């Protein structure tokens, strides 16, 4: 018969074992994360200067420092434009779908089907979305375009906003809805003036997380907007983006272009980190 003291020792051993396994896993994860950040700062800051933000791509000057250094302004502006358009297209759709799931179809078969499709889309590889837009938009238009890239990013935005909007609206107590309806307000007014206001910071958090998700996407843009070496705001033509510029210059084999690619990678990392911090702050204020 196992005594209480032996049973206690066994439980304490298991508890300590699991605790140290968790601490070890956390340490491994933090080590690799810190290694990535240190490498980005070391390699990215080495080539970071004002030229990155003021100059377009220029051919390599390897071996001839008299040639002017190229930059990433064309890619930065192209990324901002495509991300902004993709967010502007995907956010209203995701907001309305999330509202439908939370307010009109909580336990219906249609709601469950829409939720299932949204969850699949949320976990779908982004290159499949790029292939979809390639078949739907790029081929009929006869070439790559900025609008095709923005549409691909919009599809990635939609399920993120759907999930966040539905979750935030479901956190609102039903007593608040009943009070508004009891005063004679129609349901649409209750949703827009009360529920949205109560869930605003959570919804904005979801939008920011969606922006952070699409800011570093490369695969769908390779199949849609493709990339460009000049600053262009023509959405009907191929358009530059920061992820594609990093991909192309990192694979060029020239040290000066690779150094600029590291600077671009640092820019994306800092931007995504800033967006995530904003999202965390908004979510904490909501809690």
Backbone as JSON, one array per atom type, in Angstrom:
{
  "sequence": "XXXXXXXXXXXXXXXXXXXXXXXXXXXXXXXXXXXXXXXXXXXXXXXXXXXXXXXXXXXXXXXXXXXXXXXXXXXXXXXXXXXXXXXXXXXXXXXXXXXXXXXXXXXXXXXXXXXXXXXXXXXXXXXXXXXXXXXXXXXXXXXXXXXXXXXXXXXXXXXXXXXXXXXXXXXXXXXXXXXXXXXXXXXXXXXXXXXXXXXXXXXXXXXXXXXXXXXXXXXXXXXXXXXXXXXXXXXXXXXXXXXXXXXXXXXXXXXXXXXXXXXXXXXXXXXXXXXXXXXXXXXXXXX",
  "N": [[0.85, -1.2, 0.0], [0.58, 2.18, -0.92], [2.01, 4.77, 0.8], [0.94, 7.97, 2.19], [3.01, 9.81, 2.28], [4.85, 8.84, 0.36], [3.25, 9.01, -1.9], [2.94, 11.77, -1.99], [5.6, 12.57, -2.49], [5.93, 11.5, -5.03], [4.07, 12.96, -6.54], [5.12, 15.52, -6.23], [7.56, 15.21, -7.52], [6.71, 14.75, -10.17], [5.44, 17.18, -10.64], [7.6, 19.01, -10.45], [9.12, 18.01, -12.57], [7.5, 18.52, -14.86], [7.37, 21.29, -14.63], [10.09, 22.07, -15.02], [10.47, 21.12, -17.59], [8.74, 22.8, -18.99], [9.97, 25.27, -18.45], [12.42, 24.8, -19.71], [11.58, 24.5, -22.41], [10.57, 27.06, -22.85], [12.93, 28.55, -22.55], [14.41, 27.62, -24.75], [12.81, 28.54, -26.88], [12.94, 31.35, -26.43], [15.66, 31.7, -26.78], [16.1, 31.19, -29.56], [14.43, 33.18, -30.6], [15.68, 35.49, -29.58], [18.14, 35.2, -30.88], [17.39, 35.58, -33.55], [16.5, 38.26, -33.45], [18.86, 39.59, -32.61], [20.55, 39.02, -34.77], [19.14, 40.3, -36.84], [19.29, 42.97, -35.97], [22.07, 43.35, -35.93], [22.87, 42.81, -38.63], [21.02, 44.33, -40.05], [21.12, 47.03, -39.11], [23.64, 47.73, -39.93], [23.59, 48.49, -42.61], [21.69, 50.42, -42.6], [20.56, 53.55, -43.36], [19.79, 56.97, -44.29], [19.44, 56.79, -47.0], [18.05, 54.45, -47.55], [15.42, 55.15, -47.19], [14.92, 57.08, -49.04], [15.71, 56.55, -51.63], [15.32, 54.76, -54.71], [15.55, 51.37, -56.02], [18.79, 50.48, -57.17], [21.23, 49.32, -59.52], [23.78, 46.91, -58.58], [26.63, 48.11, -56.79], [28.89, 46.8, -56.25], [32.28, 46.56, -55.63], [32.75, 49.04, -56.67], [32.65, 51.81, -55.16], [32.07, 54.37, -55.89], [29.7, 54.56, -57.21], [26.26, 55.47, -56.75], [24.35, 54.53, -53.86], [21.68, 52.21, -53.64], [18.19, 52.12, -52.55], [15.14, 51.48, -50.66], [12.75, 52.78, -51.02], [10.8, 52.58, -53.01], [9.78, 50.02, -52.58], [8.86, 50.24, -49.96], [6.8, 52.17, -50.16], [5.14, 50.84, -51.99], [4.39, 48.56, -50.49], [3.02, 49.78, -48.35], [0.84, 50.9, -49.73], [-0.46, 48.64, -50.9], [-1.02, 47.1, -48.62], [-2.68, 48.87, -47.25], [-4.88, 49.11, -49.02], [-5.68, 46.43, -49.17], [-6.41, 46.01, -46.48], [-8.48, 47.89, -46.27], [-10.37, 46.75, -47.98], [-10.77, 44.15, -46.95], [-11.46, 44.48, -44.22], [-14.17, 45.66, -43.79], [-15.74, 43.55, -44.84], [-14.99, 41.35, -43.24], [-15.82, 42.37, -40.76], [-18.61, 42.56, -41.06], [-19.29, 39.87, -41.56], [-18.42, 38.68, -39.18], [-20.16, 39.97, -37.42], [-22.61, 38.95, -38.3], [-22.29, 36.23, -37.61], [-22.12, 36.41, -34.82], [-24.42, 37.78, -33.97], [-26.69, 37.05, -35.44], [-26.6, 34.4, -36.28], [-25.86, 32.43, -34.37], [-26.22, 29.72, -33.47], [-27.07, 28.43, -35.72], [-27.32, 26.32, -38.67], [-26.34, 27.49, -40.98], [-24.71, 29.48, -39.93], [-22.78, 27.92, -38.6], [-21.63, 26.67, -40.8], [-20.53, 28.86, -42.2], [-18.72, 29.73, -40.29], [-17.03, 27.51, -40.17], [-15.9, 27.52, -42.75], [-14.58, 29.98, -42.62], [-12.69, 29.43, -40.62], [-11.15, 27.52, -41.92], [-10.12, 29.09, -44.0], [-8.61, 30.81, -42.48], [-6.46, 29.27, -41.67], [-5.35, 28.49, -44.03], [-2.66, 28.0, -46.37], [-0.83, 30.82, -47.46], [0.11, 30.93, -50.05], [-1.67, 29.49, -51.55], [-3.83, 31.21, -51.63], [-2.67, 33.2, -53.15], [-2.38, 31.77, -55.58], [-5.08, 31.42, -56.2], [-5.98, 34.09, -56.64], [-4.3, 34.63, -58.73], [-5.34, 33.02, -60.8], [-7.9, 34.09, -60.91], [-7.71, 36.88, -61.24], [-5.15, 37.83, -62.2], [-4.52, 36.39, -64.62], [-6.88, 36.91, -66.29], [-6.56, 39.72, -66.49], [-4.25, 39.91, -67.87], [-1.69, 40.24, -66.86], [0.6, 40.9, -64.09], [-0.38, 42.83, -61.21], [-0.91, 45.64, -59.01], [-3.42, 45.79, -57.8], [-4.25, 43.15, -57.82], [-2.45, 42.05, -55.97], [-3.3, 43.46, -53.67], [-5.9, 42.43, -53.4], [-5.35, 39.75, -52.82], [-4.13, 40.06, -50.32], [-6.32, 41.12, -48.97], [-8.04, 38.93, -48.77], [-6.66, 37.42, -46.93], [-6.9, 39.04, -44.73], [-9.64, 38.95, -44.07], [-10.62, 36.48, -42.61], [-9.26, 36.79, -40.17], [-10.29, 39.17, -39.08], [-12.96, 38.41, -38.96], [-12.98, 36.33, -37.01], [-12.03, 37.74, -34.71], [-13.95, 39.8, -34.45], [-16.32, 38.33, -34.03], [-15.7, 36.99, -31.62], [-15.31, 39.15, -29.85], [-17.84, 40.39, -29.86], [-19.39, 38.38, -28.78], [-18.59, 38.42, -26.16], [-19.98, 40.44, -25.0], [-22.46, 41.02, -22.6], [-25.71, 39.48, -22.65], [-27.72, 40.78, -21.29], [-27.27, 43.48, -21.67], [-27.95, 43.77, -24.37], [-30.66, 43.06, -24.21], [-31.64, 45.13, -22.64], [-31.37, 47.34, -24.32], [-33.0, 46.62, -26.49], [-35.38, 46.44, -25.09], [-35.95, 49.11, -24.65], [-37.02, 49.84, -26.99], [-35.43, 50.1, -29.25], [-34.38, 49.27, -32.57], [-32.88, 46.18, -33.79], [-30.62, 46.51, -35.44], [-29.75, 49.03, -34.76], [-29.12, 48.64, -32.11], [-26.91, 46.96, -32.43], [-25.04, 48.55, -33.89], [-24.75, 50.95, -32.39], [-24.41, 50.22, -29.73], [-23.3, 47.56, -29.26], [-21.07, 47.54, -31.03], [-19.69, 49.74, -30.04], [-19.07, 48.89, -27.45], [-17.36, 46.79, -28.02], [-15.3, 47.91, -29.4], [-12.45, 48.38, -29.02], [-11.47, 45.76, -29.0], [-12.16, 44.88, -31.57], [-10.67, 46.66, -33.14], [-8.17, 45.8, -32.36], [-8.11, 43.25, -33.56], [-8.09, 44.04, -36.23], [-5.62, 45.33, -36.37], [-3.93, 43.16, -35.84], [-4.44, 41.68, -38.13], [-3.34, 43.38, -40.05], [-0.66, 43.24, -39.26], [-0.25, 40.58, -39.9], [-0.44, 40.49, -42.74], [1.54, 42.22, -43.51], [4.08, 41.13, -43.82], [3.82, 39.21, -45.78], [4.89, 37.23, -48.48], [4.66, 35.15, -50.44], [1.95, 35.21, -51.67], [2.13, 37.67, -52.98], [4.15, 37.34, -54.82], [2.87, 35.95, -56.8], [0.98, 37.69, -57.67], [1.24, 40.73, -57.49], [3.91, 40.75, -58.08], [6.28, 42.47, -58.18], [8.52, 45.33, -58.5], [11.01, 47.61, -59.69], [10.9, 50.3, -59.48], [9.35, 53.3, -58.21], [5.92, 53.19, -58.15], [2.5, 53.97, -58.54], [0.51, 52.93, -59.96], [-2.06, 50.83, -60.02], [-2.77, 48.96, -61.86], [-0.57, 47.82, -62.91], [2.48, 45.89, -62.43], [3.72, 45.96, -59.08], [5.94, 47.18, -56.61], [6.99, 45.71, -53.47], [7.86, 45.45, -50.01], [8.47, 42.82, -48.85], [8.93, 41.29, -51.21], [11.02, 42.69, -52.4], [13.01, 42.24, -50.5], [13.26, 39.46, -50.75], [14.16, 39.22, -53.44], [16.56, 40.73, -53.49], [18.06, 39.51, -51.49], [18.61, 37.11, -52.66], [20.29, 37.81, -54.69], [23.04, 37.58, -54.63], [24.97, 39.54, -54.45], [26.95, 41.38, -52.23], [26.31, 44.08, -51.39], [23.62, 44.43, -52.1], [22.48, 42.38, -50.63], [22.96, 43.35, -48.07], [21.24, 45.55, -48.04], [18.86, 44.17, -48.2], [18.81, 42.97, -45.67], [18.39, 45.25, -44.12], [15.82, 45.92, -44.98], [14.43, 43.68, -43.98], [14.72, 44.16, -41.25], [13.22, 46.51, -41.04], [10.59, 45.58, -41.61], [10.27, 43.79, -39.46], [10.43, 45.49, -37.21], [8.23, 47.12, -37.76], [6.05, 45.28, -37.69], [6.33, 44.43, -35.06], [5.76, 46.83, -33.7], [3.06, 47.17, -34.42], [1.91, 44.92, -33.22], [2.42, 45.5, -30.53], [0.79, 47.75, -30.21], [-1.68, 46.51, -30.6], [-1.75, 44.79, -28.36], [-1.79, 46.67, -26.29], [-4.26, 47.95, -26.75], [-5.98, 45.77, -26.41], [-5.51, 45.14, -23.74], [-6.47, 47.43, -22.51], [-9.12, 47.05, -23.03], [-9.7, 44.8, -21.5]],
  "CA": [[0.0, 0.0, 0.0], [1.38, 3.39, -1.06], [1.77, 5.7, 1.89], [0.66, 9.34, 1.79], [4.28, 10.5, 2.06], [5.38, 8.4, -0.93], [2.39, 9.59, -2.94], [3.28, 13.19, -2.07], [6.88, 12.71, -3.17], [5.74, 11.2, -6.46], [3.39, 14.09, -7.15], [6.05, 16.64, -6.25], [8.54, 14.92, -8.58], [6.06, 15.0, -11.47], [5.22, 18.62, -10.75], [8.89, 19.63, -10.76], [9.53, 17.59, -13.91], [6.73, 19.29, -15.85], [7.78, 22.69, -14.51], [11.39, 22.28, -15.66], [10.28, 20.94, -19.03], [8.15, 24.05, -19.49], [11.01, 26.29, -18.4], [13.38, 24.5, -20.77], [10.99, 24.83, -23.71], [10.53, 28.52, -22.94], [14.29, 29.03, -22.76], [14.79, 27.33, -26.14], [12.1, 29.48, -27.73], [13.5, 32.68, -26.25], [17.01, 31.72, -27.36], [16.01, 31.36, -31.0], [13.87, 34.5, -30.86], [16.74, 36.47, -29.33], [19.14, 35.05, -31.95], [16.86, 36.24, -34.75], [16.5, 39.71, -33.25], [20.24, 40.07, -32.6], [21.05, 38.95, -36.15], [18.5, 41.36, -37.61], [19.85, 44.26, -35.57], [23.47, 43.4, -36.33], [23.0, 42.9, -40.08], [20.15, 45.37, -40.59], [21.58, 48.38, -38.77], [24.91, 48.0, -40.62], [23.32, 49.15, -43.89], [20.58, 51.33, -42.43], [20.83, 54.99, -43.39], [18.7, 57.74, -44.89], [19.27, 56.38, -48.4], [17.05, 53.39, -47.6], [14.08, 55.74, -47.18], [14.82, 58.16, -50.02], [16.21, 56.14, -52.94], [14.8, 53.53, -55.29], [16.53, 50.33, -56.32], [19.82, 50.77, -58.15], [22.08, 48.14, -59.74], [24.84, 46.73, -57.58], [27.85, 48.9, -56.91], [29.94, 45.97, -55.65], [33.59, 46.8, -56.2], [32.86, 50.43, -57.13], [31.94, 52.62, -54.18], [31.73, 55.68, -56.45], [28.31, 54.5, -57.66], [25.31, 55.78, -55.67], [23.74, 53.38, -53.2], [20.24, 52.09, -53.81], [17.36, 52.1, -51.35], [13.92, 50.67, -50.65], [11.57, 53.63, -50.93], [9.78, 52.06, -53.92], [9.17, 48.86, -51.95], [8.13, 50.69, -48.77], [5.55, 52.8, -50.6], [4.29, 49.81, -52.58], [3.83, 47.75, -49.41], [2.02, 50.58, -47.63], [-0.34, 51.05, -50.57], [-1.16, 47.36, -51.03], [-1.55, 46.71, -47.3], [-3.79, 49.77, -46.95], [-6.04, 48.74, -49.85], [-6.14, 45.12, -48.72], [-7.11, 46.18, -45.2], [-9.73, 48.61, -46.52], [-11.32, 45.83, -48.61], [-11.06, 42.99, -46.11], [-12.0, 44.8, -42.9], [-15.64, 45.72, -43.74], [-16.31, 42.22, -45.08], [-14.78, 40.57, -42.02], [-16.64, 42.93, -39.7], [-20.02, 42.18, -41.28], [-19.43, 38.43, -41.38], [-18.32, 38.42, -37.74], [-21.42, 40.43, -36.81], [-23.64, 37.96, -38.65], [-22.09, 35.02, -36.82], [-22.32, 36.67, -33.39], [-25.71, 38.37, -33.63], [-27.82, 36.52, -36.2], [-26.51, 32.97, -36.63], [-25.0, 31.81, -33.36], [-26.35, 28.26, -33.41], [-27.72, 27.95, -36.93], [-26.49, 25.52, -39.57], [-25.66, 28.42, -41.88], [-23.64, 30.11, -39.16], [-21.72, 26.93, -38.39], [-20.95, 26.46, -42.09], [-19.71, 30.04, -42.47], [-17.63, 29.71, -39.31], [-16.11, 26.45, -40.57], [-15.16, 28.0, -43.93], [-13.69, 31.04, -42.15], [-11.57, 28.81, -39.91], [-10.28, 26.91, -42.94], [-9.43, 30.18, -44.68], [-7.66, 31.38, -41.54], [-5.29, 28.4, -41.6], [-4.91, 28.11, -45.38], [-1.37, 28.58, -46.78], [-1.05, 32.06, -48.22], [0.43, 30.75, -51.47], [-2.91, 29.04, -52.21], [-4.6, 32.42, -51.9], [-2.02, 33.81, -54.29], [-2.76, 31.02, -56.79], [-6.48, 31.72, -56.47], [-6.06, 35.43, -57.25], [-3.6, 34.54, -60.02], [-6.3, 32.49, -61.77], [-9.13, 34.9, -60.96], [-7.47, 38.28, -61.58], [-3.93, 38.09, -62.98], [-4.64, 35.87, -65.98], [-7.83, 37.7, -67.1], [-6.05, 41.08, -66.73], [-3.12, 39.8, -68.78], [-0.4, 40.57, -66.23], [0.61, 41.17, -62.65], [-0.89, 44.17, -60.89], [-1.0, 45.98, -57.6], [-4.76, 45.49, -57.28], [-4.28, 41.71, -57.56], [-1.77, 41.86, -54.69], [-4.17, 43.96, -52.6], [-7.01, 41.49, -53.23], [-4.82, 38.59, -52.12], [-3.97, 40.45, -48.91], [-7.65, 41.3, -48.39], [-8.57, 37.61, -48.43], [-5.98, 37.0, -45.7], [-7.42, 39.88, -43.65], [-11.04, 38.66, -43.74], [-10.88, 35.55, -41.51], [-8.74, 37.3, -38.9], [-11.27, 40.13, -38.57], [-14.17, 37.65, -38.64], [-12.8, 35.65, -35.73], [-11.92, 38.71, -33.63], [-15.24, 40.48, -34.29], [-17.28, 37.41, -33.41], [-15.32, 36.74, -30.22], [-15.54, 40.36, -29.05], [-19.28, 40.62, -29.71], [-19.94, 37.35, -27.89], [-18.24, 38.76, -24.79], [-20.93, 41.43, -24.49], [-23.56, 40.31, -21.93], [-27.02, 39.58, -23.3], [-28.56, 41.72, -20.56], [-27.11, 44.78, -22.31], [-28.77, 43.74, -25.58], [-32.07, 43.06, -23.82], [-31.98, 46.47, -22.15], [-31.51, 48.24, -25.47], [-34.2, 46.2, -27.22], [-36.52, 46.79, -24.23], [-36.23, 50.54, -24.81], [-37.67, 50.03, -28.28], [-34.48, 50.3, -30.35], [-34.28, 48.12, -33.48], [-31.67, 45.38, -33.55], [-29.47, 47.06, -36.14], [-29.25, 50.17, -33.99], [-28.48, 48.07, -30.93], [-25.59, 46.45, -32.81], [-24.12, 49.6, -34.34], [-24.54, 52.0, -31.4], [-24.1, 49.7, -28.41], [-22.38, 46.43, -29.3], [-19.82, 47.95, -31.65], [-18.99, 50.65, -29.14], [-18.54, 48.11, -26.34], [-16.33, 45.87, -28.51], [-14.48, 48.65, -30.37], [-11.01, 48.17, -28.88], [-11.18, 44.4, -29.41], [-12.26, 44.81, -33.03], [-9.49, 47.36, -33.67], [-7.05, 44.9, -32.11], [-8.14, 42.25, -34.61], [-7.67, 44.67, -37.49], [-4.16, 45.53, -36.3], [-3.3, 41.85, -35.99], [-4.54, 41.32, -39.55], [-2.33, 44.18, -40.75], [0.64, 42.64, -38.96], [-0.16, 39.31, -40.62], [-0.22, 40.65, -44.18], [2.67, 43.11, -43.8], [5.27, 40.38, -44.2], [3.5, 38.14, -46.73], [5.66, 37.25, -49.71], [4.2, 34.16, -51.42], [0.84, 35.64, -52.52], [2.51, 38.82, -53.8], [4.96, 36.85, -55.94], [1.96, 35.47, -57.84], [-0.06, 38.69, -57.98], [1.84, 42.02, -57.87], [5.2, 40.32, -58.62], [7.4, 43.32, -57.79], [8.96, 46.34, -59.44], [12.22, 48.28, -59.21], [10.69, 51.75, -59.47], [8.17, 53.73, -57.47], [4.75, 53.22, -59.02], [1.21, 53.94, -57.87], [-0.44, 52.41, -60.93], [-2.51, 49.54, -59.51], [-2.99, 48.04, -62.97], [0.73, 47.3, -63.32], [3.26, 45.26, -61.36], [4.03, 46.94, -58.04], [6.95, 46.74, -55.65], [6.61, 45.52, -52.07], [9.06, 45.22, -49.2], [8.85, 41.4, -48.78], [9.47, 40.81, -52.48], [12.34, 43.32, -52.57], [13.94, 41.5, -49.64], [13.47, 38.15, -51.38], [14.95, 39.35, -54.66], [17.92, 41.23, -53.24], [18.77, 38.53, -50.69], [19.03, 36.04, -53.57], [21.05, 38.36, -55.8], [24.44, 37.15, -54.55], [25.86, 40.7, -54.31], [26.96, 41.77, -50.81], [25.65, 45.35, -51.09], [22.18, 44.23, -52.2], [22.11, 41.55, -49.49], [22.95, 44.23, -46.9], [19.99, 46.32, -48.11], [17.79, 43.23, -47.87], [18.78, 42.86, -44.2], [17.76, 46.47, -43.61], [14.39, 45.77, -45.22], [13.91, 42.71, -43.03], [14.63, 44.84, -39.96], [12.09, 47.44, -41.11], [9.35, 44.81, -41.47], [10.2, 43.25, -38.1], [10.1, 46.59, -36.29], [6.86, 47.54, -38.03], [5.13, 44.26, -37.17], [6.43, 44.48, -33.59], [5.03, 48.01, -33.24], [1.63, 46.92, -34.57], [1.52, 43.96, -32.18], [2.4, 46.2, -29.24], [-0.43, 48.55, -30.2], [-2.81, 45.59, -30.41], [-1.73, 44.34, -26.97], [-2.21, 47.79, -25.44], [-5.69, 48.12, -26.92], [-6.68, 44.63, -25.81], [-5.39, 45.26, -22.28], [-7.39, 48.48, -22.08], [-10.46, 46.48, -23.1], [-9.86, 43.9, -20.34]],
  "C": [[0.88, 1.25, 0.0], [1.02, 4.35, 0.07], [1.52, 7.11, 1.35], [1.95, 10.11, 1.51], [4.9, 10.12, 0.72], [4.58, 8.99, -2.08], [2.69, 11.08, -3.12], [4.59, 13.42, -2.79], [6.75, 12.47, -4.66], [5.08, 12.39, -7.17], [4.32, 15.3, -7.26], [7.1, 16.45, -7.34], [7.94, 15.21, -9.95], [5.83, 16.49, -11.69], [6.51, 19.34, -11.12], [9.37, 19.26, -12.16], [8.82, 18.41, -14.98], [7.14, 20.75, -15.83], [9.09, 22.95, -15.23], [11.34, 22.02, -17.16], [9.7, 22.21, -19.67], [9.18, 25.17, -19.51], [12.05, 26.06, -19.49], [12.86, 24.84, -22.15], [10.92, 26.34, -23.91], [11.91, 29.1, -23.21], [14.75, 28.79, -24.19], [14.12, 28.3, -27.09], [12.66, 30.89, -27.65], [14.9, 32.79, -26.84], [16.96, 31.95, -28.86], [15.43, 32.72, -31.37], [14.92, 35.59, -30.67], [17.82, 36.4, -30.41], [18.68, 35.74, -33.22], [16.93, 37.74, -34.61], [17.91, 40.28, -33.26], [20.82, 40.07, -34.01], [20.46, 40.05, -37.01], [19.1, 42.73, -37.26], [21.29, 44.41, -36.05], [23.61, 43.61, -37.84], [22.18, 44.05, -40.65], [20.63, 46.77, -40.32], [22.87, 48.75, -39.51], [24.7, 48.76, -41.92], [22.2, 50.17, -43.8], [21.06, 52.78, -42.43], [19.67, 55.68, -44.1], [18.43, 57.33, -46.33], [18.2, 55.31, -48.54], [15.65, 53.97, -47.78], [13.89, 56.8, -48.27], [15.16, 57.74, -51.45], [15.56, 54.85, -53.4], [15.93, 52.52, -55.49], [17.52, 50.82, -57.37], [20.68, 49.53, -58.33], [23.23, 48.1, -58.75], [26.04, 47.61, -57.87], [29.02, 48.13, -56.33], [31.25, 46.18, -56.37], [33.8, 48.21, -56.7], [32.03, 51.31, -56.21], [31.59, 54.01, -54.7], [30.29, 55.71, -56.95], [27.37, 54.79, -56.5], [24.65, 54.5, -55.13], [22.23, 53.39, -53.43], [19.51, 52.03, -52.48], [16.12, 51.28, -51.54], [12.66, 51.51, -50.64], [10.44, 53.13, -51.83], [9.04, 50.89, -53.3], [8.36, 49.26, -50.73], [6.79, 51.29, -49.17], [4.6, 51.79, -51.22], [3.64, 48.93, -51.53], [2.75, 48.5, -48.66], [0.73, 50.67, -48.43], [-1.13, 49.74, -50.65], [-1.75, 46.9, -49.7], [-2.75, 47.58, -46.95], [-5.04, 49.39, -47.74], [-6.58, 47.38, -49.42], [-6.89, 45.2, -47.41], [-8.44, 46.87, -45.4], [-10.78, 47.72, -47.17], [-11.73, 44.73, -47.65], [-11.73, 43.31, -44.8], [-13.52, 44.9, -42.88], [-16.3, 44.35, -43.95], [-16.18, 41.36, -43.83], [-15.64, 41.06, -40.88], [-18.1, 42.51, -39.84], [-20.24, 40.69, -41.09], [-19.35, 38.07, -39.9], [-19.56, 38.85, -37.0], [-22.54, 39.45, -37.08], [-23.52, 36.71, -37.79], [-22.42, 35.24, -35.34], [-23.74, 37.07, -33.05], [-26.9, 37.7, -34.31], [-27.77, 35.01, -36.39], [-25.64, 32.22, -35.65], [-25.04, 30.29, -33.41], [-27.03, 27.67, -34.65], [-26.76, 27.13, -37.78], [-25.7, 26.41, -40.52], [-24.49, 29.09, -41.17], [-22.48, 29.16, -38.92], [-20.93, 26.68, -39.67], [-20.03, 27.63, -42.41], [-18.51, 30.07, -41.54], [-16.58, 28.66, -39.69], [-15.26, 26.9, -41.76], [-14.17, 29.09, -43.52], [-12.48, 30.47, -41.43], [-10.61, 28.13, -40.88], [-9.46, 27.98, -43.65], [-8.36, 30.79, -43.78], [-6.36, 30.58, -41.49], [-4.76, 27.99, -42.97], [-3.55, 28.73, -45.7], [-1.59, 29.78, -47.69], [-0.74, 31.89, -49.7], [-0.78, 30.23, -52.24], [-3.81, 30.22, -52.53], [-4.0, 33.16, -53.08], [-2.35, 33.1, -55.6], [-4.2, 31.3, -57.19], [-6.63, 33.07, -57.17], [-5.34, 35.44, -58.6], [-4.56, 34.04, -61.11], [-7.48, 33.44, -61.98], [-8.89, 36.3, -61.51], [-6.29, 38.46, -62.53], [-4.06, 37.62, -64.42], [-5.67, 36.63, -66.81], [-7.33, 39.11, -67.42], [-4.83, 41.07, -67.65], [-1.77, 40.17, -68.18], [-0.54, 40.81, -64.75], [0.17, 42.6, -62.39], [-0.94, 44.37, -59.39], [-2.35, 45.64, -57.01], [-4.9, 44.0, -57.0], [-3.58, 41.4, -56.23], [-2.62, 42.32, -53.52], [-5.34, 43.02, -52.35], [-6.55, 40.22, -52.5], [-4.64, 38.88, -50.63], [-5.33, 40.62, -48.23], [-8.26, 39.97, -47.97], [-7.92, 37.09, -47.15], [-6.53, 37.78, -44.5], [-8.78, 39.38, -43.15], [-11.21, 37.69, -42.58], [-10.35, 36.01, -40.16], [-9.74, 38.27, -38.27], [-12.57, 39.43, -38.2], [-14.06, 37.03, -37.26], [-12.78, 36.65, -34.57], [-13.26, 39.41, -33.37], [-16.25, 39.58, -33.6], [-16.96, 37.2, -31.94], [-15.62, 37.96, -29.35], [-17.02, 40.63, -28.84], [-19.91, 39.59, -28.79], [-19.6, 37.6, -26.43], [-19.21, 39.77, -24.17], [-22.1, 40.7, -23.84], [-24.89, 40.53, -22.62], [-27.94, 40.54, -22.58], [-28.47, 43.13, -21.16], [-27.94, 44.85, -23.59], [-30.25, 43.83, -25.22], [-32.52, 44.42, -23.33], [-32.22, 47.43, -23.31], [-32.77, 47.9, -26.26], [-35.45, 46.57, -26.42], [-36.89, 48.25, -24.31], [-36.86, 50.85, -26.16], [-36.74, 50.24, -29.44], [-34.46, 49.08, -31.26], [-32.94, 47.41, -33.31], [-30.46, 45.97, -34.23], [-28.89, 48.25, -35.39], [-28.57, 49.7, -32.71], [-27.06, 47.58, -31.25], [-24.61, 47.58, -33.1], [-23.79, 50.62, -33.25], [-24.11, 51.49, -30.03], [-23.03, 48.61, -28.48], [-21.03, 46.82, -29.91], [-19.01, 48.86, -30.73], [-18.35, 49.89, -27.97], [-17.36, 47.23, -26.77], [-15.3, 46.57, -29.39], [-12.99, 48.33, -30.23], [-10.61, 46.75, -29.28], [-11.21, 44.23, -30.92], [-11.05, 45.49, -33.67], [-8.24, 46.51, -33.47], [-6.97, 43.83, -33.19], [-7.69, 42.81, -35.94], [-6.16, 44.89, -37.5], [-3.41, 44.22, -36.43], [-3.35, 41.38, -37.44], [-3.52, 42.09, -40.37], [-0.94, 43.61, -40.51], [0.83, 41.33, -39.71], [0.2, 39.52, -42.09], [1.01, 41.49, -44.5], [3.9, 42.35, -44.28], [5.01, 39.26, -45.2], [4.28, 38.32, -48.04], [5.05, 36.37, -50.79], [3.03, 34.66, -52.27], [1.2, 36.82, -53.41], [3.39, 38.41, -54.97], [4.08, 36.42, -57.11], [0.94, 36.52, -58.27], [0.56, 40.03, -58.42], [3.26, 41.86, -58.39], [6.38, 41.17, -58.17], [7.81, 44.26, -58.91], [10.17, 47.04, -58.85], [12.1, 49.79, -59.21], [9.45, 52.06, -58.64], [7.0, 53.87, -58.43], [3.48, 53.14, -58.19], [0.11, 53.48, -58.81], [-0.84, 50.98, -60.52], [-2.76, 48.53, -60.62], [-1.7, 47.41, -63.48], [1.41, 46.62, -62.13], [3.74, 46.32, -60.37], [5.02, 46.35, -57.05], [6.34, 46.54, -54.27], [7.86, 45.13, -51.3], [9.42, 43.73, -49.09], [9.48, 40.88, -50.07], [10.85, 41.42, -52.74], [13.39, 42.62, -51.72], [14.29, 40.16, -50.27], [14.4, 38.24, -52.58], [16.39, 39.76, -54.37], [18.73, 40.25, -52.38], [19.3, 37.39, -51.55], [19.91, 36.53, -54.71], [22.51, 37.89, -55.82], [25.43, 38.29, -54.41], [25.8, 41.21, -52.88], [26.21, 43.06, -50.5], [24.13, 45.22, -51.15], [21.68, 43.36, -51.04], [22.03, 42.39, -48.22], [21.67, 45.07, -46.87], [18.8, 45.43, -47.77], [17.67, 43.03, -46.36], [18.13, 44.09, -43.58], [16.24, 46.42, -43.82], [13.75, 44.79, -44.27], [13.76, 43.33, -41.64], [13.45, 45.8, -39.94], [10.76, 46.71, -40.92], [9.19, 44.3, -40.04], [9.8, 44.33, -37.1], [8.67, 47.05, -36.5], [5.84, 46.57, -37.47], [5.15, 44.26, -35.64], [5.66, 45.67, -33.04], [3.52, 47.8, -33.33], [1.14, 45.95, -33.5], [1.48, 44.6, -30.8], [1.15, 47.07, -29.13], [-1.65, 47.67, -29.96], [-2.89, 45.11, -28.96], [-2.23, 45.44, -26.03], [-3.72, 48.0, -25.53], [-6.47, 46.99, -26.25], [-6.62, 44.71, -24.29], [-6.33, 46.33, -21.75], [-8.83, 48.0, -22.11], [-10.71, 45.59, -21.88], [-9.91, 44.71, -19.06]]
}
